[in-house]
Each structure stands twice: as C-alpha cells, then as structure tokens.
Amino acid sequence: QVQLVESGGGLVQPGGSLRLSCAASGSFSSIGTMGWYRQAPGKEREWVATITNSGNTNYADSVKGRSTISRDNAKNIMYFEMSSLKPEDTAVYYCSAQSYGRYWGQGTRVTVSS
C-alpha cells in the first residue's frame, strides 16, 4: 500500500511559478514510475509528466520547456516545478505512483489568476 499526499497548490498570478510536492508513505519495498496529472474544471484528467525511478522524464507538450519533474528516492518525495504559469494551468494536480499497483493522491488545487 502506498499513500500519496500532494502539497504546494494555491493561487498564483499569471507568469508566476509553483512547486508541488508529493510525499509517499506506507508499506512498500520500492516505487516505480511516478507522475503528475491534472484535471481542469469540466475537463478530463490529463497526464502532465512522469519520472521513472532511475530519473528518466517525460512531459506533456502543454508543459514542456517550462516545467521540471524530479524525485528524491531516499525520501520518497516527488516534485513538480512549473514557471510561466497561464490561466489554462488552473486545475487540481494529482500525483500517481506505481508499486505493484497504481496509487493516487487526493490532489492539490492550483489556480492561476490575477
């Protein structure tokens, strides 16, 4: 079992930046690929970025070039930093982790507005 807790959301002005964290806890031997997803109001949940346990990363086109996903395997924490935020980045951001199954956090809301 893996419990995931996101933090770092809030209100951000357009052009600003954010740093989200996802802390994993529970009884597991290892965590494989982790990722960030987001769900904007009235839209389907979409993939944002993933990182393998060896550090290989992939990004959605919508955030590529202005975001960085990273993880600290020793602390079981994943991070997501994004800059040049736009109103269309407004969403609930969820972290996901794979460990003999797929687990989700409860989400953290990010609102980009002036």
Sine and cosine of phi, psi and omega as CSV:
sin_phi,cos_phi,sin_psi,cos_psi,sin_omega,cos_omega
0.00,0.00,0.67,-0.75,0.02,-1.00
-0.79,-0.61,0.79,-0.61,0.13,-0.99
-0.97,-0.25,0.73,-0.68,-0.02,-1.00
-0.87,-0.50,0.74,-0.67,0.01,-1.00
-0.78,-0.63,0.88,-0.47,0.04,-1.00
-1.00,0.00,0.45,-0.89,0.10,-1.00
-0.46,-0.89,0.27,-0.96,0.07,-1.00
0.95,-0.30,-0.04,1.00,0.02,-1.00
-0.97,0.25,0.09,-1.00,0.02,-1.00
0.44,-0.90,-0.29,-0.96,0.01,-1.00
-1.00,-0.07,0.79,-0.61,-0.02,-1.00
-0.75,-0.66,0.62,-0.78,0.03,-1.00
-0.98,0.21,0.49,-0.87,0.09,-1.00
-0.81,0.58,0.68,-0.74,-0.07,-1.00
1.00,0.03,-0.17,0.99,-0.01,-1.00
-0.99,0.15,-0.19,-0.98,-0.03,-1.00
-0.69,-0.72,0.27,-0.96,0.04,-1.00
-0.59,-0.81,0.34,-0.94,0.12,-0.99
-0.69,-0.73,0.90,-0.43,0.04,-1.00
-0.98,-0.20,0.53,-0.85,0.06,-1.00
-0.82,-0.57,0.48,-0.88,0.08,-1.00
-0.69,-0.72,0.92,-0.39,-0.02,-1.00
-0.98,-0.20,0.77,-0.64,0.00,-1.00
-0.97,-0.25,0.67,-0.74,0.06,-1.00
-0.58,-0.82,0.20,-0.98,0.02,-1.00
0.82,-0.57,-0.25,-0.97,-0.04,-1.00
-0.97,-0.24,0.99,-0.17,0.02,-1.00
-0.51,-0.86,0.46,-0.89,0.00,-1.00
-1.00,0.03,-0.56,0.83,0.02,-1.00
-0.31,-0.95,0.37,-0.93,0.07,-1.00
-0.89,-0.46,0.75,-0.66,0.02,-1.00
-1.00,0.08,-0.75,-0.67,-0.02,-1.00
-0.90,0.43,0.69,-0.73,0.09,-1.00
-0.87,-0.50,0.38,-0.92,-0.04,-1.00
-0.38,-0.93,0.20,-0.98,0.09,-1.00
-0.89,-0.46,0.66,-0.75,0.08,-1.00
-0.76,-0.65,0.28,-0.96,0.06,-1.00
-0.56,-0.83,0.45,-0.89,0.02,-1.00
-0.73,-0.69,0.93,-0.38,0.03,-1.00
-0.99,0.13,0.38,-0.92,0.00,-1.00
-0.81,0.58,0.80,-0.60,0.05,-1.00
0.97,0.24,0.13,0.99,-0.03,-1.00
-0.84,-0.55,0.24,-0.97,0.06,-1.00
-0.96,0.28,0.40,-0.91,0.10,-0.99
-0.92,0.39,0.68,-0.73,-0.02,-1.00
-0.80,-0.61,0.50,-0.87,0.04,-1.00
-0.96,0.29,0.63,-0.78,-0.01,-1.00
-0.90,-0.43,-0.78,0.62,-0.05,-1.00
-0.27,-0.96,0.45,-0.89,0.08,-1.00
-0.68,-0.73,0.39,-0.92,0.06,-1.00
-0.61,-0.80,0.76,-0.65,0.03,-1.00
-0.98,0.17,0.14,-0.99,0.00,-1.00
-0.95,0.30,-0.17,0.99,0.10,-0.99
-0.99,-0.15,0.00,1.00,0.11,-0.99
0.99,-0.14,0.09,1.00,0.07,-1.00
-0.96,0.28,0.70,-0.71,-0.10,-0.99
-0.84,-0.54,0.44,-0.90,0.11,-0.99
-0.60,-0.80,0.56,-0.83,-0.05,-1.00
-0.76,-0.66,0.55,-0.84,0.17,-0.98
-0.93,0.36,0.49,-0.87,-0.01,-1.00
-0.85,0.53,-0.53,0.85,-0.07,-1.00
-0.91,0.40,-0.35,0.94,-0.04,-1.00
-0.84,-0.54,-0.10,1.00,-0.05,-1.00
-0.88,0.47,0.69,-0.72,0.03,-1.00
1.00,-0.01,-0.22,0.98,0.02,-1.00
-0.74,-0.68,0.24,0.97,0.01,-1.00
-0.62,-0.78,0.37,-0.93,0.03,-1.00
-0.65,-0.76,0.80,-0.60,0.12,-0.99
-0.97,-0.26,0.65,-0.76,-0.01,-1.00
-0.50,-0.86,0.20,-0.98,0.02,-1.00
-0.47,-0.88,0.46,-0.89,0.09,-1.00
-0.90,-0.44,0.98,-0.18,-0.08,-1.00
-0.91,0.41,-0.51,0.86,0.00,-1.00
-0.92,0.39,-0.56,0.83,-0.03,-1.00
-0.98,-0.18,-0.09,1.00,-0.05,-1.00
0.83,0.56,0.74,0.68,0.03,-1.00
-0.80,-0.60,0.66,-0.75,0.08,-1.00
-0.89,-0.46,0.55,-0.83,-0.02,-1.00
-0.83,-0.56,0.39,-0.92,0.11,-0.99
-0.60,-0.80,0.88,-0.48,0.02,-1.00
-0.91,-0.42,0.71,-0.71,0.00,-1.00
-0.62,-0.78,0.67,-0.74,0.00,-1.00
-0.87,-0.50,0.01,-1.00,-0.02,-1.00
0.76,0.65,0.74,0.68,-0.08,-1.00
-0.90,0.43,0.58,-0.81,-0.01,-1.00
-0.85,-0.52,0.38,-0.92,0.06,-1.00
-0.82,0.58,-0.52,0.85,0.00,-1.00
-0.95,0.30,-0.10,1.00,0.13,-0.99
-0.99,0.12,-0.11,0.99,0.04,-1.00
-0.88,0.48,0.82,-0.57,-0.05,-1.00
-0.05,-1.00,0.17,-0.99,0.24,-0.97
-1.00,-0.01,0.82,-0.58,-0.03,-1.00
-0.99,-0.17,0.78,-0.62,-0.03,-1.00
-0.90,-0.44,0.62,-0.79,0.16,-0.99
-0.98,-0.21,0.45,-0.89,-0.04,-1.00
-0.69,-0.73,0.54,-0.84,0.03,-1.00
-0.60,-0.80,0.54,-0.84,0.03,-1.00
-0.94,-0.35,0.82,-0.57,0.05,-1.00
-0.40,-0.92,1.00,0.05,-0.11,-0.99
0.80,0.60,0.60,0.80,-0.03,-1.00
0.49,-0.87,0.14,-0.99,-0.02,-1.00
-0.91,-0.41,0.71,-0.70,-0.06,-1.00
-0.82,-0.57,0.47,-0.88,-0.02,-1.00
-0.77,-0.63,0.52,-0.85,0.16,-0.99
-1.00,0.07,0.00,-1.00,-0.04,-1.00
-1.00,0.06,-0.19,0.98,0.06,-1.00
0.99,-0.11,0.47,-0.88,0.10,-1.00
-0.73,-0.69,0.73,-0.69,-0.12,-0.99
-1.00,0.06,0.73,-0.69,0.09,-1.00
-0.86,-0.51,0.82,-0.57,0.03,-1.00
-0.87,-0.50,0.85,-0.53,0.02,-1.00
-0.96,-0.28,0.95,-0.31,-0.08,-1.00
-0.34,-0.94,0.50,-0.87,0.08,-1.00
-1.00,-0.07,0.00,0.00,0.00,0.00
